Amino acid sequence: MKTLVLFVLLAAAGCAHSLQSLGVGFRVDSNVSDATVWIDDVFVGQVSEWQHDGKFIRPGFHRIEIRHPNYYSAFQEIEPAAGTQITIKANLHAVLQ
């Protein structure tokens, strides 16, 4: 039984490492931490969740948008390769009223 548990733990650790090496380390740096992050028109969280440690996304073409209702949105298109790291810089400008 101990061998089975050890095997399962090692397999899970190997899968996590594989996901990281096949994915793209992705971070967002913005002056508005409560802005929202959209990848390929899908909401994925707030800038604050992606700012420090970042997360992993799949390699290939992506359209990134950083949104906030009081600021003009920032857009960027990226096409990172597997195993790379990328940081999007989005300095949002306030909407004039």
C-alpha positions as CSV (number, residue, x, y, z in Angstrom):
1,M,0.0,0.0,0.0
2,K,2.8,2.4,0.8
3,T,4.3,1.8,-2.6
4,L,1.0,2.7,-4.3
5,V,0.8,6.0,-2.3
6,L,4.4,6.9,-3.1
7,F,3.8,6.1,-6.8
8,V,0.7,8.4,-6.9
9,L,2.5,11.2,-5.2
10,L,5.4,11.0,-7.5
11,A,3.1,10.9,-10.6
12,A,1.2,14.0,-9.4
13,A,4.4,15.9,-8.9
14,G,5.6,14.9,-12.4
15,C,2.4,16.1,-13.9
16,A,2.7,19.5,-12.2
17,H,6.2,19.9,-13.5
18,S,5.1,18.9,-17.0
19,L,2.3,21.5,-17.0
20,Q,4.8,24.2,-16.0
21,S,7.4,23.3,-18.6
22,L,4.8,23.0,-21.4
23,G,2.9,26.2,-20.4
24,V,3.8,29.9,-20.4
25,G,4.5,31.7,-17.2
26,F,2.3,34.8,-17.5
27,R,2.1,37.9,-15.3
28,V,0.4,41.3,-15.6
29,D,1.9,44.5,-14.4
30,S,-0.6,47.4,-14.2
31,N,-1.2,50.6,-12.3
32,V,-4.8,49.6,-11.5
33,S,-4.7,46.4,-9.4
34,D,-8.5,45.9,-9.4
35,A,-8.7,46.0,-13.2
36,T,-9.8,42.7,-14.7
37,V,-7.8,40.4,-17.0
38,W,-9.4,38.9,-20.1
39,I,-7.6,36.3,-22.2
40,D,-9.2,35.5,-25.6
41,D,-12.4,37.3,-24.4
42,V,-12.6,35.1,-21.3
43,F,-12.5,36.7,-17.8
44,V,-9.7,35.1,-15.8
45,G,-9.5,37.3,-12.7
46,Q,-8.2,40.6,-11.4
47,V,-4.8,42.1,-12.1
48,S,-3.9,41.6,-8.4
49,E,-4.2,37.8,-8.9
50,W,-1.8,37.8,-11.9
51,Q,0.6,40.5,-10.7
52,H,3.1,39.0,-8.3
53,D,3.4,35.2,-8.9
54,G,1.5,35.0,-12.1
55,K,-0.1,31.9,-13.5
56,F,0.4,29.5,-16.4
57,I,-1.4,29.8,-19.8
58,R,-1.1,27.6,-22.8
59,P,1.4,28.6,-25.5
60,G,0.3,30.1,-28.8
61,F,-1.6,33.2,-29.9
62,H,-3.7,35.1,-27.3
63,R,-5.4,38.4,-27.2
64,I,-5.0,40.1,-23.8
65,E,-7.3,42.8,-22.5
66,I,-7.0,44.7,-19.2
67,R,-10.4,46.4,-18.3
68,H,-11.7,48.7,-15.6
69,P,-14.9,50.8,-15.9
70,N,-13.1,54.0,-15.0
71,Y,-10.2,53.6,-17.4
72,Y,-9.6,53.0,-21.1
73,S,-8.9,49.3,-21.7
74,A,-5.4,48.1,-22.7
75,F,-5.0,45.5,-25.4
76,Q,-2.1,43.3,-26.4
77,E,-1.6,40.3,-28.7
78,I,1.0,37.8,-27.7
79,E,2.2,34.5,-29.2
80,P,4.6,33.0,-26.5
81,A,6.3,29.6,-26.9
82,A,6.1,26.8,-24.4
83,G,8.4,27.1,-21.4
84,T,8.8,30.9,-21.7
85,Q,7.8,33.6,-19.3
86,I,6.0,36.8,-20.3
87,T,4.9,40.0,-18.4
88,I,2.2,42.3,-19.9
89,K,2.6,45.9,-18.9
90,A,-0.7,47.8,-18.9
91,N,-0.7,51.4,-17.8
92,L,-4.4,52.3,-17.8
93,H,-5.5,55.9,-18.4
94,A,-8.5,57.4,-16.6
95,V,-11.6,58.1,-18.7
96,L,-12.3,61.8,-18.8
97,Q,-15.8,62.8,-17.8
